[in-house]
Amino acid sequence: MANIYSGETNVTTAGTPVALSGAGELVSFVTAQAKEVNTGKVYVMGPGATGKIALLAGDSYTFPVMSWRTLYDLGTDVRIDADVSGEGVEWLAGRREQ
C-alpha cells in the first residue's frame, strides 16, 4: 500500500524559495517537473541543501530514495525557487506503507 500526493507549486516572488507543499506530508520519493509554460529556470532544493538543481520548462528531477525509512517533509525539506515570479512546478510524491 502506498500514499500518493500530487500538486503544483508556484514561486510568488522570484528569489524567495517556497516549500513544495504547506501540508507537511512525509514522503519517501518526490519528483518535480517544471511547468511547460515557464519562461525562466525553476530551481529545486532538498533537505539541508546548499545547492540547487536548475530545471527548464518540461524538465524534471526526482529526489533520490536513500532508503524506504528516509522521509522528506514536503512542508520543510523540499523547496523551489524561480527566475520569474509566478512560475513553478508540478509534483508527485509518495510513501510506501510498511
Phi, psi and chi 1 to 4 in degrees:
 res  aa     phi    psi   chi1   chi2   chi3   chi4
   1 MET       -  143.4  179.1   66.4   73.4      -
   2 ALA  -138.2  150.6      -      -      -      -
   3 ASN  -102.2  126.4  -66.3  -37.0      -      -
   4 ILE  -117.7  134.8  -56.6  -65.4      -      -
   5 TYR  -125.9  149.1  -52.7   96.4      -      -
   6 SER  -149.4  161.0   63.6      -      -      -
   7 GLY   177.0 -169.2      -      -      -      -
   8 GLU  -138.1  147.4   60.7  179.9   70.4      -
   9 THR  -134.8  133.3  -55.7      -      -      -
  10 ASN  -115.4  149.0  -66.9  -44.1      -      -
  11 VAL   -87.7  120.1  173.6      -      -      -
  12 THR   -67.9  -48.5  -55.2      -      -      -
  13 THR  -125.0  116.9  -55.8      -      -      -
  14 ALA   -53.0  136.2      -      -      -      -
  15 GLY    91.9   -3.5      -      -      -      -
  16 THR  -120.3  101.3  -55.8      -      -      -
  17 PRO   -60.0  147.6  -22.5   33.4      -      -
  18 VAL  -128.3  153.7  -63.3      -      -      -
  19 ALA   -67.2  147.3      -      -      -      -
  20 LEU   -61.5  -39.6 -161.2   60.6      -      -
  21 SER  -145.7  142.4  169.7      -      -      -
  22 GLY   -83.0  -10.9      -      -      -      -
  23 ALA   -76.4  -23.4      -      -      -      -
  24 GLY    74.3   31.7      -      -      -      -
  25 GLU   -64.2  144.5  -67.1   92.9   -7.7      -
  26 LEU   -96.4  123.9  -64.1  175.7      -      -
  27 VAL  -133.8  158.0  -61.8      -      -      -
  28 SER  -101.9  -13.8   50.8      -      -      -
  29 PHE  -143.3  149.7   71.2   87.4      -      -
  30 VAL  -143.0  130.3 -179.2      -      -      -
  31 THR  -122.2  128.4  -62.7      -      -      -
  32 ALA  -118.2  134.2      -      -      -      -
  33 GLN  -123.4  126.4 -179.5  176.4   16.0      -
  34 ALA   -62.9  135.6      -      -      -      -
  35 LYS   -61.5  141.7  -67.7 -178.3  178.2 -177.8
  36 GLU   -60.2  -27.3  -67.4  -76.7  -15.0      -
  37 VAL   -86.1   -3.9  -62.7      -      -      -
  38 ASN   -61.1  144.6  -71.0   -8.6      -      -
  39 THR  -107.2  -17.9   58.3      -      -      -
  40 GLY  -120.3 -175.2      -      -      -      -
  41 LYS   -79.8  147.8  -68.3  179.4 -175.1  172.6
  42 VAL  -115.8  142.9  173.7      -      -      -
  43 TYR  -118.1  135.0  -54.5   92.9      -      -
  44 VAL  -111.7  141.8  -66.9      -      -      -
  45 MET  -133.9  137.0  -63.0  159.1  -89.5      -
  46 GLY   -97.5 -173.9      -      -      -      -
  47 PRO   -62.4  129.7   19.6  -27.4      -      -
  48 GLY    63.9   12.6      -      -      -      -
  49 ALA   -72.6  136.4      -      -      -      -
  50 THR   -98.9  -15.1   55.5      -      -      -
  51 GLY  -108.2  176.6      -      -      -      -
  52 LYS  -145.8  154.3   51.7 -169.3  172.7 -175.6
  53 ILE  -102.3  123.7  -54.8  -65.3      -      -
  54 ALA   -88.4  133.4      -      -      -      -
  55 LEU  -123.0  133.0  -56.7  176.6      -      -
  56 LEU   -89.8  167.8  -64.1  172.1      -      -
  57 ALA   -48.9  126.9      -      -      -      -
  58 GLY    87.8  -17.3      -      -      -      -
  59 ASP   -70.9  153.4  -72.0  -11.0      -      -
  60 SER  -135.0  161.3   64.6      -      -      -
  61 TYR  -143.1  134.1  178.6   77.0      -      -
  62 THR  -111.5  124.3  -60.3      -      -      -
  63 PHE   -67.3  133.4  -73.8   87.3      -      -
  64 PRO   -64.6  144.4   17.6  -24.2      -      -
  65 VAL   -86.9  108.1  176.5      -      -      -
  66 MET   -72.7  -45.7  -58.9  -58.1 -179.2      -
  67 SER  -164.3  163.3   79.4      -      -      -
  68 TRP   -69.7  -10.3  -72.4  110.3      -      -
  69 ARG   -93.6  -12.7  -63.3 -172.3 -171.9  -82.0
  70 THR   -84.2  124.1  -59.6      -      -      -
  71 LEU  -119.5  142.4  -60.8  176.5      -      -
  72 TYR  -100.4  137.9  -61.8  105.2      -      -
  73 ASP   -95.4  114.2 -176.9  -30.4      -      -
  74 LEU   -64.3  -19.0  -67.9  179.8      -      -
  75 GLY   -85.0  -17.5      -      -      -      -
  76 THR  -135.9  -33.6   57.7      -      -      -
  77 ASP   -83.7  -29.7  -70.1  -22.2      -      -
  78 VAL  -114.3  120.1 -177.8      -      -      -
  79 ARG  -128.7  158.8  -63.7  166.3  -68.1  130.1
  80 ILE  -131.4  157.4   66.0  165.5      -      -
  81 ASP  -141.4  168.4 -162.7   -2.5      -      -
  82 ALA  -148.9  156.4      -      -      -      -
  83 ASP   -74.9  -26.1  -73.0  -21.4      -      -
  84 VAL  -123.3  126.1  178.6      -      -      -
  85 SER   -56.7  139.6  -63.2      -      -      -
  86 GLY    89.7   -7.9      -      -      -      -
  87 GLU   -93.2  163.4  -64.3 -169.8  -16.2      -
  88 GLY  -172.8 -152.0      -      -      -      -
  89 VAL  -132.5  159.5  -60.2      -      -      -
  90 GLU  -105.1  144.4  -63.5  169.1  -23.8      -
  91 TRP  -140.3  157.8   54.4  -91.2      -      -
  92 LEU  -136.4  134.7  177.1   69.6      -      -
  93 ALA  -146.1  159.8      -      -      -      -
  94 GLY  -165.5  169.9      -      -      -      -
  95 ARG  -143.2  130.7  179.5  179.7   72.8 -142.4
  96 ARG   -82.8  128.0 -173.1  176.7  126.6 -156.5
  97 GLU   -78.9  138.2  -68.4  -64.8  -38.8      -
  98 GLN   -89.2      -  -62.6  -69.0  -28.2      -
